[in-house]
Amino acid sequence: MLDCGTVGSLRAWGPLRLSWYRARKALVHGIIFFYIQKFADIASSGTTWLQLRQTVTASSSRYLPNQAYPDAEAVQLLQTLAEATNEPLPSLLERFGEFLGPHLVKVAGRHIDPAWRTLDLIENTESIIHTMVRATNPGAEPPVLETVRQSPNELHLVYTSGRQLCILAKGIMKGVAKHYHETISIEESSCMLNGDPFCCFIVQNDAHDTHSAKSPLSETIVFDPKSGEQLPSGSSGNWHQAHP
């Protein structure tokens, strides 16, 4: 049985699941497609992005980080990349999450308290970031996150999403920890992929780790809201127009 914390077969993510995604009308913010492309260039040595994209959509338009696109296209891009690299999709999803986490911290830098660390950011994601995404992008459906802080070094997270991409969420948490140069352990006591109504993560960090000055939150990435192009470092912009 596939659970959120292990690498399973492609069976649970096969044609039936992709058909379910195609039937949905939910949208994913273009910033996710922006980073899927960057991740694909790394995972496939930069040789398969155009081929991957052509298998998903016949549109000649680019994926712009300030737009929104069907979530089925994002899932199919990642499935095609997994097949092209001969890697199980759950493994690739978690690895993409680890890649994505630090980038999302930089994109959201203006809205993150400099004193926060990994568990603080996870704890505040729903109230600050996802609430803003829903208010400014009606078609977007970020997951619903509920948290309870058990101690300074332990957080309990309940994840609920129609996408059931809890493996991606786990990877993002690991990526955020890498950004802060912290070590975390993630235990799952329930998982939607096993038929549970929600996923429950128990996240703990190593109290001996400290935040490194090598990854300042001032390293913020912004995009031009009109062209969708990444702006030079130091440019100002509305982060909520670029966040997934």
C-alpha positions, 0 to 999 in steps of 0.5 A: 500500500502506498503511503505519503512517506514511501516511494510507491509504484506508478499504479496509484498515479496512473491513467485513472488519477490523471483522468480525474485531474482532467475532469477538475476545473481547478487551477495551479498558479503559473509559478509552479509551472515556472519551477517545473521547467527549471526542475525538468532542466535539471532532472533531464539535463535540459534536453526534454522540457519542450518534448514534455510540454508538447505531450501535455498541451498543443498551445503555443503560449508559454507558461507564465508565472503570473497566470494560472493553468489547469492542475491536470497539466502540472500533474501530467508534466510531472508524470511525463518527466518521471517516465522520461527519467525512469523514476517512480512518480512519488519519488520525483514528486517528493524530489520536486518538492525539495527543489521547490521549497527554497524557491517559494521561500524566496518568492514569499520573502517579503511576507515572511518574518525574518525571525521565523524558522522552518516550523514557524513558516509551516505554522503560518503558511495557511493564515498568511500565504494560502489565505492571500492566494485564495483572495487574489486568485479565485480559481486557485485551490491551495491545500488546506493546512491546520497546525498545532504547535506542540513545542518549539521543536514539534509541529502537527500538521493536518493536510487536506487537498483534492489533489492528494499531493501529500508527497509533494507537501512533504518534499516542500517541507524538507526543502524549506528546512534546507533553506534554513539549514535545519534538519527535520524529521517527518512522521505520518500517522494518516494519509489520504492515499490510504483512504484516510480523510486527511494526512497528518504529519508530525514534524520535528526539528533538531534543536541544535541546528541554527539558521545560517546567514548564507540564506537571507530572506532578503533574497526575494524573487519577484515577477513583472505582473504584465510580462511574467518575466523574472525581475532583476534582484532588488526590484519591487513587485506584488508577491501575491501575483506570483505565488501559487 
